[in-house]
Amino acid sequence: MKTVLSIAGSDSCGGAGIQADLKTMTMNGVYGMTAITALTAQNTTGVRGISEVSPEFLKQQLDAVFEDIFPDAVKIGMVSSSELIKVITERLKYYGAKNIVVDPVMVATSGSKLLQDEAIDTLTSYLLPIAAVTTPNIPEAEILSGMTIETAEEMQQAAELIGTRFNCAVLLKGGHNINDANDLLYKRPDAAGKDGSFTWFNGKRINNPNTHGTGCTLSSAIASNLAKGLELEDAVRKAKEYISGALSAMLDLGKGSGPMQHNFNLTGTFA
């Protein structure tokens, strides 16, 4: 059985972060493992508190995984501080980790900030250059590229700029009123001289409020597919199909007490 390591934060309501990653990996037929970067007190309406683990304890988690069950792929999600980012980078390089998927989590779906300002430079300097692919949404891509993105053409410009600047493939997620959930994959020119390429993955916007954790789910599905040996384009395509099918199921947990009481990532219940 192929194995995937998720390095991310814990979501107490179970819809995003480590919890979403493990559900997604299980549903995609791989064995999921974790190195937790932080505990969060959150639900679909917002983040109430974040308690980071120490860099030393994160290192111990990573060593424990790699020394026993070497992962076939690694997904990196919420890492809120520079110190933790540096530990992750050093350990992944030390063990020669492969198929690294970086979801540059900066702001939660609810709007809560998850990445310290000073950590953005560390993220781009340390983590992105060792990634096989990074999966920013439009607001994250605007931060990484330093440009405003309002059209499909600007998505292409930003994806190429990010990929060239940080030496990785880029899956720029659409939406945010730019297109109908179409995502763009940019691959840099390879060592053999093959030109860089753009691949659009067209999607249809699904009128489903249960979107908490969809970014975590997509990146985990991509990592799962890479672990199983799929090429990047096929890994992205199957991950898109998986999350679209999950959202289309329109499953619901029922009523809660908050203003967004139905919001929940239900990908873990979709087969």
C-alpha positions in Angstrom: 0.0 0.0 0.0 1.3 3.4 -0.9 1.9 5.9 1.9 1.4 9.7 2.2 2.5 12.0 5.0 0.5 15.1 5.8 2.3 17.9 7.5 -0.4 20.3 8.6 -2.5 21.7 11.4 -5.4 19.9 13.2 -8.9 21.2 12.7 -11.1 20.6 15.7 -14.3 20.4 13.7 -12.8 17.8 11.4 -13.5 19.4 8.0 -10.0 20.7 7.1 -6.4 20.2 8.0 -5.0 16.9 9.2 -8.5 15.4 9.6 -9.6 16.2 6.0 -6.2 15.0 4.7 -6.5 11.6 6.4 -10.1 11.1 5.2 -9.1 12.0 1.6 -6.1 9.7 1.7 -8.2 6.8 2.9 -10.8 7.4 0.2 -8.1 7.5 -2.4 -6.6 4.2 -1.4 -3.3 5.2 0.3 -2.1 5.0 3.9 -2.1 8.4 5.6 0.4 9.6 8.3 0.7 12.9 10.0 3.1 15.4 11.5 1.0 18.0 13.2 2.3 21.6 13.1 -0.4 23.2 15.3 -3.7 22.6 17.1 -6.5 24.9 16.1 -9.8 25.6 17.8 -12.0 26.3 14.8 -15.2 25.5 13.0 -16.6 26.4 9.7 -17.3 30.0 10.9 -13.8 30.9 12.0 -10.6 30.1 13.9 -10.7 30.8 17.6 -7.2 29.9 18.6 -3.9 28.4 17.3 -1.4 26.5 19.5 1.8 25.7 17.6 3.9 22.7 18.4 7.6 23.4 19.1 10.1 23.0 16.3 11.8 20.2 18.2 8.6 18.2 18.6 7.8 18.6 14.9 11.2 17.3 14.1 10.6 14.3 16.4 7.3 13.6 14.5 9.0 13.8 11.1 11.9 11.5 12.2 9.5 9.0 13.7 7.6 8.7 10.4 10.5 8.6 8.0 12.6 6.2 10.1 9.8 3.6 10.1 7.3 4.1 7.2 8.9 6.2 4.4 6.2 8.1 2.6 5.7 7.9 -1.2 4.4 11.5 -1.2 4.2 14.4 1.2 1.5 17.0 1.5 2.3 20.2 3.4 -0.6 22.4 4.5 -0.8 24.9 7.4 2.6 25.9 8.8 2.2 29.2 10.5 5.8 30.2 11.5 9.3 30.5 10.0 10.9 28.2 12.6 8.5 25.3 11.7 9.0 25.8 7.9 12.8 25.6 8.4 12.5 22.3 10.3 10.2 20.8 7.7 12.6 21.8 4.9 15.7 20.5 6.6 14.1 17.1 7.5 12.6 16.6 4.0 15.9 17.3 2.4 17.7 15.1 4.9 15.5 12.1 4.1 15.3 12.8 0.3 11.5 13.1 0.4 9.7 12.9 -3.0 6.4 14.0 -4.5 6.1 17.0 -2.2 2.8 18.9 -2.6 2.7 22.4 -0.9 -0.7 24.0 -0.3 0.4 27.5 0.7 -2.3 28.0 3.4 -2.3 31.7 4.3 -6.0 32.4 5.1 -8.8 30.0 6.1 -12.0 29.8 4.0 -13.7 31.7 6.8 -11.2 34.6 6.4 -9.0 33.9 9.5 -5.3 34.4 9.0 -3.2 31.3 9.3 0.3 32.3 8.3 2.4 35.0 10.0 3.6 37.8 7.7 7.3 37.0 8.4 6.7 33.4 7.5 5.7 34.1 3.9 9.3 34.8 2.9 10.5 31.7 4.6 7.8 29.6 2.8 8.8 30.9 -0.6 12.6 30.6 0.1 12.6 27.2 1.7 9.5 25.1 0.9 8.4 26.0 -2.6 11.8 25.3 -4.2 11.6 21.7 -2.9 8.0 21.2 -4.0 6.9 19.1 -7.0 3.8 21.3 -7.2 2.2 24.1 -5.2 -1.5 24.7 -5.2 -2.4 28.3 -4.4 -5.8 29.9 -4.8 -6.2 33.3 -6.4 -5.6 35.4 -3.2 -2.5 33.3 -2.4 -1.2 33.5 -5.9 -1.5 37.2 -5.8 0.7 37.3 -2.7 3.2 34.9 -4.2 3.3 36.6 -7.6 2.9 40.2 -6.5 0.3 40.9 -9.1 -3.4 41.3 -9.3 -5.2 38.4 -10.9 -8.6 39.1 -12.5 -8.6 37.2 -15.8 -7.6 33.8 -17.2 -4.7 35.5 -19.0 -3.5 36.9 -15.7 -3.8 33.4 -14.2 -1.4 32.2 -16.8 1.0 35.0 -16.2 0.9 34.5 -12.4 1.4 30.7 -12.6 4.4 31.1 -14.9 5.9 33.8 -12.7 5.5 31.7 -9.5 6.8 28.5 -11.2 9.8 30.3 -12.6 10.6 32.2 -9.5 10.3 29.3 -7.1 11.3 26.4 -9.4 8.2 24.3 -9.1 5.0 23.3 -10.9 2.0 25.4 -10.0 -1.7 24.4 -9.9 -3.4 27.8 -9.7 -7.0 27.2 -8.5 -9.6 29.3 -10.3 -12.9 30.5 -9.0 -13.0 33.7 -6.9 -15.3 35.2 -9.6 -12.6 34.7 -12.4 -14.0 31.6 -14.0 -16.2 28.6 -13.5 -13.9 26.6 -11.2 -11.3 26.1 -13.9 -7.8 25.4 -12.6 -4.5 26.0 -14.4 -1.4 23.7 -14.2 1.9 25.3 -15.2 4.9 23.0 -15.6 8.4 24.5 -16.0 10.8 23.6 -18.8 12.6 20.4 -17.9 16.3 19.5 -17.9 15.9 17.7 -21.2 14.9 21.0 -22.9 11.2 20.3 -23.1 9.3 23.6 -23.1 7.1 24.7 -20.2 3.4 23.9 -20.5 0.0 25.1 -19.5 -2.9 22.7 -18.9 -6.4 23.9 -18.0 -8.7 21.6 -16.0 -12.2 22.8 -16.6 -14.7 22.5 -13.9 -18.3 23.5 -13.2 -19.1 25.6 -10.1 -21.2 23.5 -7.8 -23.8 25.4 -5.7 -22.8 23.7 -2.4 -22.1 25.7 0.7 -20.0 22.8 2.2 -16.6 24.1 1.1 -14.7 24.1 4.3 -11.4 22.3 3.7 -11.7 21.8 -0.1 -8.2 23.1 -0.6 -6.8 20.6 1.9 -8.7 17.9 0.2 -7.6 18.7 -3.3 -3.9 18.9 -2.4 -4.2 15.6 -0.4 -5.8 13.9 -3.3 -3.0 15.1 -5.6 -0.4 13.7 -3.2 -2.3 10.4 -3.0 -2.3 10.1 -6.8 1.4 11.0 -7.1 2.2 8.4 -4.4 0.5 5.8 -6.6 2.7 6.7 -9.5 0.5 8.9 -11.6 2.0 11.7 -13.7 1.3 15.2 -12.4 -1.4 16.0 -15.0 -3.3 12.7 -14.3 -2.9 13.2 -10.5 -4.5 16.6 -10.8 -7.3 15.4 -13.1 -8.3 12.5 -10.8 -8.1 14.8 -7.7 -10.4 17.3 -9.4 -12.8 14.5 -10.3 -12.8 13.3 -6.7 -13.5 16.6 -5.1 -16.2 17.5 -7.7 -17.9 14.2 -7.1 -17.8 14.8 -3.3 -19.3 18.3 -3.6 -21.9 17.1 -6.1 -23.2 14.5 -3.5 -24.6 17.5 -1.6 -24.4 15.6 1.7 -25.0 17.6 4.9 -24.5 17.1 8.6 -27.7 18.8 9.5 -28.4 22.0 11.4 -26.0 23.5 13.9 -26.1 26.8 15.8 -23.8 29.0 13.7 -24.6 31.3 10.8 -22.9 28.8 8.5 -24.4 25.7 10.2 -24.4 23.5 7.1 -20.8 24.2 6.0 -18.6 21.1 6.3 -16.2 19.2 4.1 -17.9 15.9 3.4 -15.3 14.4 1.1 -14.5 11.7 3.7 -18.0 10.2 3.2 -17.8 10.1 -0.6 -16.8 6.9 -2.3 
